[in-house]
């Protein structure tokens, strides 16, 4: 697999194809305009999360957005799981187990 970063060319092509401005892509992806413009100049993304958000808006995989060498409609299994499982908020409760048993007191009124 060719690992040359081609995000500048790919990003410009997809934005033209989808008739998106930097401002609109920024709004839709919640990625700063300055970041998207930097990528369009060919600078490799420093944030995978930001690249993933832009790729989703453009309807392509992150691999295609960055390298331009995969089927552009193909989304990796990991991206599908991330989208389906973590696209919204979830509540997680962590409980600490009691590690030492609590001793009963003698004469607590329960027939001891």
Secondary structure, 3 states (H helix, E strand, C coil): CCCCCCHHHHHHHHHHHCCCCHHHHHHHHCCCHHHHHHHHCCCCCCCHHHHHHHHHHHCCCHHHHHHCCCCCCCCCHHHHHHHHHHCCCCCCCCCCCCCCCCCCCCCCCCCC
